[in-house]
Amino acid sequence: MKFSYKFSNLLGSVYRKGNILFSPDGNSIISPVGNRVSIFDLKNNQSETLPIESNTNITCVGLSPDGVTVILVNEEGDALLCSLLSRTVIHTYKFHRPVHCIQFSPDGKKFAATRDNMVQVFHAPGKTKEFNPFVLYRTFYGAYDETLCIDWTTDSKAFCVGSKDMNTRVYGTERYNNLIVYTIGGHADAIIGAFFEKDSLDVYIVSRTGHMSVWKCDTEPDGLEPYSKPEMETGAKLVSDDEEEEPEKKEEEDVTKKSGSNDNQIKYSRIAKHSYRECLGEGAKVSKLTSVAYHKDIHILVSGFKDGSFYLHELPDFNLIHSLSISEQTISSVAFNKSGDWIGLACAGLGQLLVWEWQSETYVLKQQGHFNNVSCLSYSPDGQYIATGGDDGKVKLWNTSSGFCFVTFNEHLGGVTGVAFTQSGQVVLSSSLDGTVRAFDLNRYRNFRTFTSPRPAQFSCITVDNSGDIVCAGALDTFEIFVWSMQTGRLLEVLAGHEGPVSSLSFSSNKALLASGSWDKSVKLWDVFENKGARETIVLSSDVLAVRFRPDGNELAVSTLDAQLTFWDPANIVQTHSIEGRHDLGYSRKEGDKITAKKASAGKAFMTICYSADGKCLLAAGQSKSVCIYSIPDQLLLKKFDISCNMSFDGMEEYLDKKKMSDWGSLALVDQGEGDKNGQNISLPGVKKGDFSSRHWKPEVRVVSIQFSPTGRAWAAATTEGLMIYSLDSSLVFDPFDLDIEVTPSSTKKALSRGEYSTALILCFKLNETKLKQEVLENIPVSSIEVIVENLPDVYVDKLLVFLASQLETTAHIEFYLLWVNRILMTHGLKLKQRSQKIISCLQTLQKNITRKYEDIGKICDHNKYSIDYLLALSECKRKRSPHTDEEEISDSEMDQDNDLDSSDEDFMTNLMETVT
């Protein structure tokens, strides 16, 4: 088995912190998710998480005007220059300070970044022939506190910067005689938005208190005069980019002082000042402003507030257009797309991402991850959907192809502890700590059945048999297993015998055999239909954390608290294999730990296990960042995946940073009273502000649930990051099979051109190159399919079926590929059935892709059918319209022409309807 699984997508979380951006074409939105970035294609209804990781959470994103490069800056001030074409990191740069905003100039030649109380302007990567992509152009000083926001003029000649010192400064990108730096005040709190008007130097400034001022400049952008050295100052010199920053700062201050007495300098005058409170009317309560965005073409300002509301205003008159509240949590970031029709809204508290079309007042995108951690997951039988349960009490269903959540069930009142699909894939079941097990219908999206116990119990796990009629759930507090009937909803049996909380349940696929693991150090096997008591009991050396049957039901895997993995024959109750996994979990030390990582590893174990689709390997994960894949027959570790390198999580390092250590221990043990995320440090004696009950904490990295896809092409892990999907590496192009010196692409194409289709097909599968296989297959005539399939060796039948199953997902030649599939199944059906266990993943992939194509084409046909019905109805109404009055003079020729048009329209509609049907 080849383990070329690589990270492919991140579900369960759509936004964490930072700013969101639209792509230059306006069809995609870029959202930072932890230490990764997700791109949501709104036009094609697809989401993708870039295979790029930062060391800590990403807080700032800057996109080039051409949409090719993106700059990601994390909490520590480390920047990654990434290509959106190759999905790779091109360069790294350290700002050494937090960056609040980074923005490219409209011409794409430069970009500016805020750093402490200054702004650094760099040459844009790719615009200059430099080995280092980050070439510093100039550093601009003048602010007395941290700089927060940046905006460029349309021609990129100047930019404005808002700061925490309540001032806004306008700088010239080049050196100008009439503009060095101009400071604009008049606000009582930090500036969170400053925007230029289109093709103008006029500025709109918005402060955190909810005040907006309009400043008019007496000079147009074309009126900026290029800098020329005065003749009297022959001793002065310009500071180059290679000189030190401090002399540049001193010279800039000197020039600023000189410019104060120069009448030639540009001047700003405030022509209006508006307040959100006055706009909403007297008595209206306005929360603190948190984010703003301005679209220069349509002159619309969108403002997000701490209470979850946002407003649209038309500038410069500040007329209120629209107001809406999306939640009760803070709106962290807002953005406009290129046309200004869509508004992106991000809420960090709920992990929510919205795209709102403000003119029609409809949602284009509405996605939200789990508010708390993802606690469990389950694949649908065809691998097309994933159900997740969270500590927030919600059950969400995700489409593995698009990456979007398409339905959320919030009936549970407590945390969800387990989810499971029935074999038909039409029902998903969930267990919860609220004492209920609920069944949800995936056709009507409703909770159609609720199972409860005679006395209140907290359910910790759930399973369902192959028929989908028997539902079992284990309890934490009563130590019992409850068995219900799906058909009637009645409680059939209460299985008692465990002396500790039931931690895991699993049904065998070939028998009605139920395995239950408990903290009482035992695994019990139950025959649900015959015996009321436990059929067999397996006594182990430690608490049982997880049990799982192999897909064929002939082996049982058990994970215990001492990090042991044991494998049992359920028929004879004999242990067949054993794996020691403590060292494979890795060593890690949390910031607050007072013991070493090696000592702390004694308490770690595998919390979740899962068999691969073929049953030869086992996935195991637990209280660490590692997911281990073991070969069961060899009892060896095949591969270990690290789910994250995000240092914002606790428990990522084996050794603590010496800079954070003192003579008496770690500085992390000191409660510094950091307060909430906005920072409420006690700066001076007697100063009290903020919520002192709020504390800063780091989540611990862990994997709580893991499962292999039934197709065998992917596996998913529910982690602290979210729901992470790992799939087979599709970028692997050359993977040959049975090569010799005569097998080359040129010989394959020559055989194809000579009409030797069978030979060409076998040669291309020996090379195993996807594009070559597609070229050969699509050039074979339909009339030759039957002969080729009948004479194809069995070893190539399986390979051809795998290729057809994968191509059906993306190809436009659906009928052509289905003819191949149909002929293979008709000709080799009996042989395929005999080795079905070997190709089960291929068959499930084939079923999933055919089902998806059927649904997509069905929707298109239904839409066309209803459209044609509507057109036919209009044609019928046209024929039945009232006759003309005597006053209307209509010639016989005109009447005949109308009749001819009616009959031709009807014939056209009838033919079109027959074609679609």
Sequence and secondary structure as in RCSB ss.txt:
>XXXX:A:sequence
MKFSYKFSNLLGSVYRKGNILFSPDGNSIISPVGNRVSIFDLKNNQSETLPIESNTNITCVGLSPDGVTVILVNE
EGDALLCSLLSRTVIHTYKFHRPVHCIQFSPDGKKFAATRDNMVQVFHAPGKTKEFNPFVLYRTFYGAYDETLCI
DWTTDSKAFCVGSKDMNTRVYGTERYNNLIVYTIGGHADAIIGAFFEKDSLDVYIVSRTGHMSVWKCDTEPDGLE
PYSKPEMETGAKLVSDDEEEEPEKKEEEDVTKKSGSNDNQIKYSRIAKHSYRECLGEGAKVSKLTSVAYHKDIHI
LVSGFKDGSFYLHELPDFNLIHSLSISEQTISSVAFNKSGDWIGLACAGLGQLLVWEWQSETYVLKQQGHFNNVS
CLSYSPDGQYIATGGDDGKVKLWNTSSGFCFVTFNEHLGGVTGVAFTQSGQVVLSSSLDGTVRAFDLNRYRNFRT
FTSPRPAQFSCITVDNSGDIVCAGALDTFEIFVWSMQTGRLLEVLAGHEGPVSSLSFSSNKALLASGSWDKSVKL
WDVFENKGARETIVLSSDVLAVRFRPDGNELAVSTLDAQLTFWDPANIVQTHSIEGRHDLGYSRKEGDKITAKKA
SAGKAFMTICYSADGKCLLAAGQSKSVCIYSIPDQLLLKKFDISCNMSFDGMEEYLDKKKMSDWGSLALVDQGEG
DKNGQNISLPGVKKGDFSSRHWKPEVRVVSIQFSPTGRAWAAATTEGLMIYSLDSSLVFDPFDLDIEVTPSSTKK
ALSRGEYSTALILCFKLNETKLKQEVLENIPVSSIEVIVENLPDVYVDKLLVFLASQLETTAHIEFYLLWVNRIL
MTHGLKLKQRSQKIISCLQTLQKNITRKYEDIGKICDHNKYSIDYLLALSECKRKRSPHTDEEEISDSEMDQDND
LDSSDEDFMTNLMETVT
>XXXX:A:secstr
    EEEEEEES S  SS  EE TTSSEEEEEETTEEEEEETTTTEEEE S   SS EEEEEE TTSSEEEEEET
TSEEEEEETTTTEEEEEEE SS  S EEE TTSSEEEEEETTEEEEEE TTSS  SSS EEEEEE   SS EEEE
EE TTSSEEEEEETTS EEEEESS BSS SEEEE   SS EEEEEE TTS  EEEEETTSEEEEEEESS GGG  
B    TT TT     TTS HHHHHHHHHHHHHHHHT TTS  EEEEEEEEHHHHH TT     EEEEEEETTTTE
EEEEETTSEEEEEETTTTEEEEEEE  SS   EEEE SSSSEEEEEETTTTEEEEEETTTTEEEEEEE  SS EE
EEEE TTSSEEEEEETTS EEEEETTT  EEEEE   SS EEEEEE TTSSEEEEEETTSEEEEEETTTTEEEEE
EE SS   EEEEEE TTS EEEEEESSS  EEEEETTT  EEEEE   SS EEEEEE SSSSEEEEEETTTEEEE
EESSS SSEEEEEE SS EEEEEE TTSS EEEEETTSEEEEEETTTTEEEEEEE TGGG   B TT SS HHHH
GGG  EEEEEE TTSSEEEEEESSSEEEEEETTTTEEEEEEE    TTSBS BSS  GGGEETTEEGGGS     
STT     STT   S TT      B  EEEEEE TTSSEEEEEESS EEEEEE TT     SS  TT  HHHHHH
HHHTT HHHHHHHHHHHT HHHHHHHHHTS GGGHHHHHHTS HHHHHHHHHHHHHHTTT S HHHHHHHHHHHH
HHHHHHHHHTTTTSHHHHHHHHHHHHHHHHHHHHHHHHHHHHHHHHHHHHHHHHTS    TTS   HHHHHHHHH
HHHHHHHHHHHHHHHH 
